[in-house]
Every structure is written in structure tokens, then in C-alpha cells.
Amino acid sequence: MDVGIYARLSLAKTTAEATDEAVDRQEARCRALADAKGWHVAEVYPDVDVGAYRAPGKRKPPPRPEFERMLHDIEIGRINGVVFAKLDRLVRDHGDFERVLAVCEAHKAVLASVADPLDTSTPHGEAMARMGVTFARLESQTTGQRVAAQREQAARAGRPTPGGWRPYGFEADQVTIREAEAAVLRRVADGLLAGKSLTSVVREVNAAGARTVTGRPFSTQNLRKYLLAPRLAGLRAYRGEVVADAVWPAIIQRERWEQLVAVLTDPARGHNRPGRPRRWLLVGGMARCGYDDCGAALIVTPDGNGVHAYRCTSAHRTPGSRGCGRISVRARPLEALVAELVFARDWRHLDVQAARATDETGLAAEQAAAKARLVEVGRLHARGRIGIEEWLAQRDEIAVQVAELQDRLDDARRAAATADAPQSSEELRAWWEDDDTTLEQKRAVLDRMLVAVIIRPAGRRHGRTSMDPDRVDPIWRA
């Protein structure tokens, strides 16, 4: 009789040799059983680094390519049975067990386990197999809980998670910095903080020959993921939350990394509409509807003739929009007017040296301490140590402090982003019109000087989308 051997390893070991040995051990034991029964092994089906446990809330267990190929070979008659080391290597889910059992019964194939007394040809043996699946599932659940607890403990101690791909910028131990890759990340961070777009820095690093851990060129998605990772700043995260200082050194210092995160997560970056690169200066909340009962951010859309305009879109036209649909102004004349207003603005009140000397680290630490006090006050109230009135008073006061510190941090980061920008009207105009000046650099200048640009309704003697300077009301930062 021709049989197949099924071997499964849930997690690949840290070396290829260890993984091969684990699968080979299962295969060797299965071959010994097949030889003892006089069966011929026609095929081996190894699933490596593949689980068989259906997690809570999931409709199906994880996909197993070799498992599916094995069932197909039973159906076409290539093999007449399956040999496996233990039942939990074959299945850990009742759904998978029912599938295997149904296929084997339909094609008169046998199931044989090295470690378990399995004989599905009798009702008693089938019942024992079902009990085995139940206990295998229980073992997966308890093992998962134990592994999760171990990983959380390692995270809170600042240690890396074992296994998996090595992080970009680090060696395989996940602790030692790989200087060549770290230099790429620092260069990219410098470019983004100087106002370059993510697309342009990706193009630069690929042209310089840098490659990802897998040897492929960078994309905006994977580079952004690398840069947003807390481990880059020497921080250990667990389930999306920073829980400890890491045991490895930082590639980029924390305050600079926080600036980088603020840039990359700025909602004004990226796209004006899904699938279209943003190429307009005032989108993302800078240009706003001038009706007192609206104030929504304007977006740029073309009309039937291809002329683009900043528009306040209503929910009827754009699902999810909070706009009123009553404001529209041509895009290019508006942006040209705003640029002229910026050129004419007195830059002398912008203290460049103060911008460069701002202690963002101190502000961030002060804000973190305030947030910690906010949490502690909540805990005291939860434990009955303070009453609700005292808790509410302290909570509100500390929340105001946190908000004020955030405003100061935002101001400091805006100032630092344009500390090297030209400080006179003539120099600024020349810099603005230079082809090497990116849209993000221009936006940084606007963000430092302007809170918003309010677009008022058009007068009766003008068209609805006309560019009347009286419609434009810039709100300057103090």
C-alpha cells in the first residue's frame, strides 16, 4: 500500500538546520512505522512554520499548502493512507479532522499515528480520535497563552522577540546595529525632516543601491514602516504600545524620531484623494470653508473642463464629508495669492536661533510626566483614595497642562522644520520658486506662519469660483 507522510512544524527554529532536524525526526519515525507495517512511502508532505490551530473568532484554521496537497493525493488515489508522528501534528481543529476523516472514508484510506493508538476503522477508534483533537486544541490554547505571557514579559524587560526576520538596521541578534543600514535610515530621516517627500527619498536610496532585508528595492510602504517602528529610537513596543526602553541602542535619538513620526503621520501629507498623489499646497486642513456654520477643510477637485478648484464638499457629493458644499475657488490663483501673502509677511519676529535652541526633549519629558500624573490621579480615584470632585478637579487641571505642552511641542517642531529657511521676502521668493524646493518644504513654511486660510463666499458680482482677494482671510500665527 502506498502511503504519505505528513510532518508539521508550527514555528521554524532559529537555524535552517534545527528546522530540518525537527521535520526529519518526524519523518524518520513515520518511515519506521510504515516499514514495520510493510507500507511503501510514496510522498512526504512537510508544512514548516505553519500552525493548525483556529484562533478564537476565526472562521477557518491557517492555510496549510502541504496538508491540502495530501488530501488531494488521497482523492486522486495517489496514496491510500497517511502516517504522522502525533495526532496534533496532523490536526488541531475539529473542522480539519472532519475533512480528513470524510476524505479517508470516501476513498478507503487509513490514518496511522506513531505516538497515538489511532484506528479510525472502528467507532471506538474514531471517538478516541475526536477526543484527541479536543485535547490537541486545548493544548494549542494553553500554549498560546503561555507564549503570549513570555513575549509580554520579554517586551517589558526591553528584550527583542526571538525568531522572525531581522529588523532593518540591526544584525540577526536584533540588538547589534548594522552601521551601513543605520546610515541609510539616518539619511532618510534627515531628508524627511528637511521637507523632502517620502517618494523622493525612496527614489534616492534605491538609486544608491540600498536594499531591504529581503534584498528587494525599497517602497514607500516598507520604508515608512521601518521609520515608524519604535525600535528605531531604542524603544520596545508590545502590541502597538511602547512599554520599555530597549536593551539595544537607538539608531535615531528619541526626540528626533518623534519629530519624524509627526511628519510621517501628518494627515496633510500623502493624498488629496485616494489613489492620486497630492500636488496641492493647501489641502489637509489649511484651506477651510468660510461659512460660520461649517468651517470644513476644502479638497481639490476638477470641473468638467479640467479646471481644479478648492471646494467644500457636502455629504451628498462626497460620502462621509462634513462640508456644506457652498464654497468653491479656483486652486492655482488661490495658491499664488497665498504665496504672495507669505512673501509680504514680516519674518523678523521669527527668532531663528530660538527655534534651533528649543528643548523639545525637555518639553516631551514634561508632557510625559503630566500624562503619568493624569493616570495616577485616575488610579487614586479608582482605589477610593480621593473623591470624585477632587478627581475631576485634578483631572481637568492636568489635562489643560498636557494640551498646553502639546501646543508648545507643535510650535517647537514647526519652528525647527523651517529654522534654515530664508528669512527675507526676496530670499524666500527665490527659494520658493527654486525647482529643488519640495511641496513639503513649502508646506512647512506655511504651517509655521499660518493657522488656516479661510475662504469666504463670493460676492454677487463675481463668479462662484472666482479668485477675489477679498474672499481670502489668512489666520496668522502669533
N, C-alpha and C positions, 0 to 999 in steps of 0.2 A: 504494500500500500504506500502511495506517495503522500507525504505529509509536509506541512510547512512549519517552520519555527518562528514564533513571534517573540521579539525581545523589545522591551521599552525601558528608557531611562528618563525620568522626569526632568532632571537638571543635569546638563553637561558639566563635567568636572572641570577643574581649573586648567587641566592639560589634555591634549588630544589622547595621550597615552592612557590616562586614567579613564577617560570615557570609553576608549576602545576596549580596555580590560574589563570594564563593567558589563558591556554588551557581550564581549567574548565569553565571560563567565556564564552568563545566562545561556548562550548558545551551546557551550560545551556540555552543560548539564542536560539540556534538551536533547542533544545528539546522543548522549549516553542512554537516555530513556528510550529514544527511537530505536537505537541499535538493540537494546535489550528486548524490545517487542518485535524486532525484525522488520521495522518500517524503513522506507527509503526517504531521506530528506531531499525534497525537490527544490525548495526555496527557503530563504531566510528573510524575514520582514522586520528590520530594526527601525524603531521610532526613537530618535535621540533628541533630548531636550524638549520633550512633548509630554504634557500632562494628560490624564484621563479623567480627572475629577470635574464634574459640572458644578461650578460655583453657584452659591445661592443667587437667585434672580435671573440666572441664565437659562435660556430655553434648551441649549444643546451643550454637550461637552466640547472641549477644544478639538479642532480638526486633527486627525492623525492620518497622514498620507499612506503609510505602510499598512496600517490597520485596514483602511479601505481597499487597498490593493489585495490584501489577503482575503477579504470577503469576496471580492470579485473573482479571484482564482478558485475559490470554493464553488462559486456559482457556475463557472465555465468548465469545472471538472478537472482543473489542472492539479489540484490537491484534494485529498479525501479526508483530511484531518489537520488539526493544529496542535502543536506541542508548545508549552510555555512553562517558565520556571515556577511562577506562582499565579494564582487567580488575579491578584491585584496588579500584576504586570499586564494582563490581558484586558481587564475591565475594572473600573471603579464606579460605574454608573449602571443603574438598573436598565436604562434605555439601551445602552450598548450591549448589555448582557442579553436582553430580549432579542436584539438584532442578530447577534452571533448565534444564539440558540435557534432562532427561526431559520436562518440560512443553513445551519448544520442539519436540522431536522428535515428540511426540504430536499437536501442533497445527500442525506445519509452520511454525513461527515462526523468524525469523532473529535472530542476535545480531551486532551490529556495534559495534566499538570504534574511537574516533577515533585513539588512540595506538598500539594493538596490531594486528598483522596477523592478525585473528581471522576464521576462516571455519569454522564447525562443521559445514558440509555435507559435508566430506571427512574420512576417517580421519586424515590427516596434520594437518589443521587442528584436529581435536578433540584429538589428542595434544599439539599445541603449546599449546592452551588449558589442558589439565591441568597441563602444566609451568609455565604462567604462574600458575596457582593456587598451586602449590607454592612458587614464589618469592615470591608475594604474602604467603603465610602466614609464610615466613621473615622477610620484611621487617617484618611486624607484631611478630614475636617480638623481633627486634633493636631495633626502635623502642621497644617496651615496656620493654626493659631499659635503654635509654638514657634514656628519660623518667623511669623509676624512680630511676636514679642521679642525675639532675638534681634531682629532687624531694627526695631524701635530702640532697644537698649543700645545697640551699636551707634545708631544715629545720635542719640542724646549724649553719648560719650565722644562724639565728633569723629568716629571711625568710618571708613568707607564701607559700602555694601560689597560683599565678595561676589565674584563672578561677573559675567556680562562683558560688554565691550569696554575697553579702557577709555576714559574720558579724554577728549581732545585737549592737548596741553600738558598731559601727565603720562608718566610711564605706566607699565602694566600693573604696578603695585598701587596705582591710583593716588599716590602720595607724593612721589618724586616728580618735580616739574621737568618736562621736556622743553628745554630752552628754545629750540627752533620753532616749535608750535606756539609757545607762550609769546614769543616775539611777534608772531602773526596776529595773535589776539590783541596784544597791546597796540599794535599799529592800527588795527581796525578800530579799536576803541578811540584812539586819538582822532582818526578821521571822522567818526560819527559825532564826537563831541565838538569837532571843529565845524560841523554843519554839513558834512557830506551825506549823501543818501546811502541807504543800505545796498541798493543795486550797484552803485558806483564802486563801493568798497569791495563787494563780491567780485566785480569785474577785475579790479586791481589785484586781489590776492590770487585769483585764478590765472591771470596773466603772468604773475610772478612765479607760478609753478607750485603754489601751496595746494595740498590735497587733504581731504578728510581722513578720519581713522580708517575708513574702508578703501581709501585710495581713489575716491571719486572727486570731481571738482566740487567746489562749494556752491550752494544755492542760498538764496535769501532766507529760506526757511530753516535750513540746518545751522547757518551761521547765527541767525537770531536766537535759536535755541541754545547754542553754545554760550552766547553772550549774556543771556538772561539767567543762566544757571548760577545759583548762589555759591557753588564750589569755586567759581572763578575768583570770588572775593575771600576765600578761606572760610566759608560758612557751610555748615552741614544742614541740609534740609531733609525733612521726612514728610511724605505725603503733601508736598507743596508748601510746607511751613518751615521756616528756619528755626531750628531747635538748639543749636550749639555752635560754638567756634570749632572749626575743623582741626584735625591733627596735621593737615597739610598746609603749606604756606599759600598765601594769596598770589595769584598772577597779576591781578589788578587790585589796588587798595580799595577798601570798602567804600569810602566816600566817593571815589571816582566811579566805582561800579554802580553805586546808587544813582549817580548822575546819568550813567549810561542806560540804566533801566528806565529812568524817567524819560529819556529821549526815545527809546525803542517802544515804550508803551504809551507815548503821547497820542491821543486819539486824532490829532490833527495830521499825523503822518500817514503815509500809505496810500489810501484810495479815496477818491471823491465818490465813486460808485463802484460796486463790486465788479472786478474784472478789468477796471480801467485805471491806469496809473494816474495819480494825482499830479496835475500840472498847473494848478491854480493857486494863487497866493493866499487868498483869504478864506478858504474852506476850512472846516474843522472847528468852527465856532467864532472865528474872528469877525466875519460879516454877519450881522443879525438884523432881523425884521424890526422896523421902527414903529410898528403899531404897539401902543401901550398894553393892549390885552394879549400880545403874542410874544415877541422877542425871541422867536426861534432862530436857530442857526440856518443860514442860507446855503443852498447847494448850487452847483453849476450844471445846467442842462442846456442843450441846443434847441433852437426852434426849428421850424420846418425848412428854413433856409440855411441851416447850419451855423447860425449866429449864437454864440454862447452867452448866457446871462445868469447872474446870481438870482436865485428865486427862493421865495418862501413857499414850500410845497405843502399842500394840505393832505390829510389822511386819505381823502378821496382819490388824489392823484398818486400819492406815494404811501402805501400801507405802512402804518407804524409812525408816520410823521406827526409831529405836534404843531405844525405850522398852520397858518391861516390861509395861505395861498394868495395874498393880496399884494405882495411886494415882488418886484422884478426890476433888474437894472443890468444893462449890458456889462459883461465881465471885463473886457480889456480896457475900456475907458475908465472904469471904476478903479482897477488896479493901478493904472497910470496916474490917476489923481491921488490915490493914497500914497504912492511913491513920492510924488511931488510934495505932499504934506509932510512926509518924513524928512525929506531933504531940507525943507524950510524950518524944521523944528530946531530949537536951540539945544545942542548936545552938551553944552558946557556944564549943565547941572549933573551930568552922569559922571560920577567920580570913578575913573578907570582904576586907579590904584586901590581904592576901597573895594572895588569889585574883585580884584585879584587877591586881596588880603582877607576876604570874608572867610571866617572859620566855619565852613559847612559841617565839619566833623563835630565841632562843639554844639552847633545847633541841633544836629541829628541826635547826639547823645542826650541833650537836654530834653528833646521831644520824646525819646525812648524812655527816659526816666519819668516823664509826665504820664505817658501811657501806662507804665508799670504802676504808678500811684493810682491811676484810674481803676486798674484791675484789682489792686489791693483793697481799695475802698469798697468795691463790689463784693469781695470775699468777706470783709468785715461785716457787711450788712447781711450776707447770706448766713453767716455764723451767729447772727444775733448780737454782735458786739456793739453795733450802732443802730439807731432807729432809722426809719425811712426818711424822715425830714432831714436828718443830718447827712444821710447818704445822698439824697437828691441835691442838697446844697453843695456838698463837696464834689459830687459828680459834675454838676453844671460848671462849677468854677474851673475844675481841671480840664474839662472838655474845651472851654474857651482858651485855656493856655495851649492845649495841643493844636487847636486851629490857628492861633496866632503864630506859633512856632512853624507850622506848615507854611503859612504865608511868607514868613521870613526866609524859610528854606527855598521856596519857589522863587522869591525875589533874588536871592543869592545865586541860584543856579542860572536864572535868566541873565543876570549881570555877568557871571563868569563866562557864559556862552558867547557874549559879544565884547568881552574885555579887549580883544585885539582888533575889533572893527574900527574903521576910520571914524574920527571924531569931529570932522568939519563937514559942512554941506557939500563943498566941492569934491573932497576926497570920497565922501560917501556915495555921491552920484557916480563917480568914476568906478568905484568898487562895485556898485550895484549893476552897472552896465557891462562889467567885465564878463566874458563868456565863461571864465573859470569859477565864478561865484554861483553856488548852487541855490536851488529854491529853498532848501532847509536853512542855509545861512541867512537868506533874506528874511525868512520867517522868524529866525531867532532875533533879528533886529526889530522886526515889528512887535514881537511878543514882549520885548524889553520896554518898548516905548508906548504900546497901545494895549488897553484892556479889550476894546472891541471897536468895530466900525459900524455905526448904526445907520441903516438906510431908511430914510423917511419916504412917505408916499409921494408920488409925482404930482406936480401941480396940474391944474386943468389945461394950461396952455402947452404942456409938454406931453409927449407920448408916455405910455405906462412904463416902458423900459428905458426911457431917455436918461442920459447921464448929465443931470443938472447938479452942479457942485453944491447947491443949497440942500440937496437931498442927503448929503454925506455928513454925518456928525461923528467925528473921531472922539473916542473917550481915551484921553491920555493918562498914563500912569503918573503918579505924583513924583 
